[in-house]
Amino acid sequence: MTLSDFSPGMVRAARESLSNVEATFNFVVCDVQAIPFGDRKFDAVIANHMLYHVPDRRTAFSEIRRVLKPGGFLYAAANGRGDKSNISELGRRVNLDLFPDKVTDSNWFSLESGRRELEEWFSDVRLHKYEDTLRITESGPLVAYFKSFNRLSASELRELEKIADREIALKGAIHIRKQPGLLSAGKHALTAR
Ligand SMILES: C[S@@+](CC[C@H](N)C(=O)[O-])C[C@H]1O[C@@H](n2cnc3c(N)ncnc32)[C@H](O)[C@@H]1O
């Protein structure tokens, strides 16, 4: 099993968290647009919540296809376009547009658009939806999430905390709508590419 990411920090964190697991992992820092392995090496490629970061997805798909064995599968987790839409609404109440690219960019990789894109490269593309919601019962983790964007001042964060505390006191929790899912896509056993 080869575990990879573009970020050396992510690969280091994976290595550390798996240090007690008895299995042999190969850790690699690499860009999915230039996978440093030969053709037809892998039974499966898992690309979880990352394809929307990749500038040239056509190159990424061509690379993933190349390294898959015939009959192998790509599994790509992503979100539907409406995912966490009410967390973005919360951000807008303190004038923060959390995901401006997602809203305006028709090129954003979502479960809906991703399916169509994958169909150009793979066969038997299927969408597996995962019904889920996030129930937030304390404002602290929510404020920490907003803080991680580094785009809000201390007073805006305090304002956000007040809004969240009020809503939690009123309704018991803030329910965030989630639309995660997995796209599976096969490399047909008989295709040459
Ligand atoms: C939201 S995180 C998901 C991390 C992990 N796959 C998971 O599911 O927990 C997105 C990851 O995509 C990685 N990434 C972004 N562009 C990439 C690229 N071109 N090739 C490989 N990884 C990339 C980032 O470094 C980041 O770790």
PDBQT file of the ligand as one rigid body, heavy atoms in Angstrom, charges set to zero:
ROOT
HETATM    1  C1  LIG A 201      -8.742  18.077   2.211  1.00  0.00    +0.000 C 
HETATM    2  S1  LIG A 201      -7.149  17.342   2.215  1.00  0.00    +0.000 S 
HETATM    3  C2  LIG A 201      -7.552  15.619   2.205  1.00  0.00    +0.000 C 
HETATM    4  C3  LIG A 201      -6.451  14.795   2.769  1.00  0.00    +0.000 C 
HETATM    5  C4  LIG A 201      -6.700  13.274   2.811  1.00  0.00    +0.000 C 
HETATM    6  N1  LIG A 201      -6.787  12.725   1.464  1.00  0.00    +0.000 N 
HETATM    7  C5  LIG A 201      -7.941  12.941   3.591  1.00  0.00    +0.000 C 
HETATM    8  O1  LIG A 201      -8.938  12.492   3.003  1.00  0.00    +0.000 OA
HETATM    9  O2  LIG A 201      -7.919  13.117   4.819  1.00  0.00    +0.000 OA
HETATM   10  C6  LIG A 201      -6.606  17.628   0.547  1.00  0.00    +0.000 C 
HETATM   11  C7  LIG A 201      -5.199  17.136   0.276  1.00  0.00    +0.000 C 
HETATM   12  O3  LIG A 201      -4.932  17.189  -1.125  1.00  0.00    +0.000 OA
HETATM   13  C8  LIG A 201      -3.534  17.372  -1.261  1.00  0.00    +0.000 C 
HETATM   14  N2  LIG A 201      -3.258  17.807  -2.634  1.00  0.00    +0.000 N 
HETATM   15  C9  LIG A 201      -3.553  18.998  -3.197  1.00  0.00    +0.000 A 
HETATM   16  N3  LIG A 201      -3.129  19.035  -4.472  1.00  0.00    +0.000 NA
HETATM   17  C10 LIG A 201      -2.550  17.831  -4.728  1.00  0.00    +0.000 A 
HETATM   18  C11 LIG A 201      -1.909  17.259  -5.870  1.00  0.00    +0.000 A 
HETATM   19  N4  LIG A 201      -1.800  17.937  -7.014  1.00  0.00    +0.000 N 
HETATM   20  N5  LIG A 201      -1.438  16.004  -5.776  1.00  0.00    +0.000 NA
HETATM   21  C12 LIG A 201      -1.538  15.309  -4.611  1.00  0.00    +0.000 A 
HETATM   22  N6  LIG A 201      -2.136  15.796  -3.489  1.00  0.00    +0.000 NA
HETATM   23  C13 LIG A 201      -2.638  17.036  -3.550  1.00  0.00    +0.000 A 
HETATM   24  C14 LIG A 201      -3.226  18.432  -0.214  1.00  0.00    +0.000 C 
HETATM   25  O4  LIG A 201      -1.853  18.480   0.091  1.00  0.00    +0.000 OA
HETATM   26  C15 LIG A 201      -4.114  17.979   0.944  1.00  0.00    +0.000 C 
HETATM   27  O5  LIG A 201      -3.409  17.169   1.843  1.00  0.00    +0.000 OA
ENDROOT
TORSDOF 0
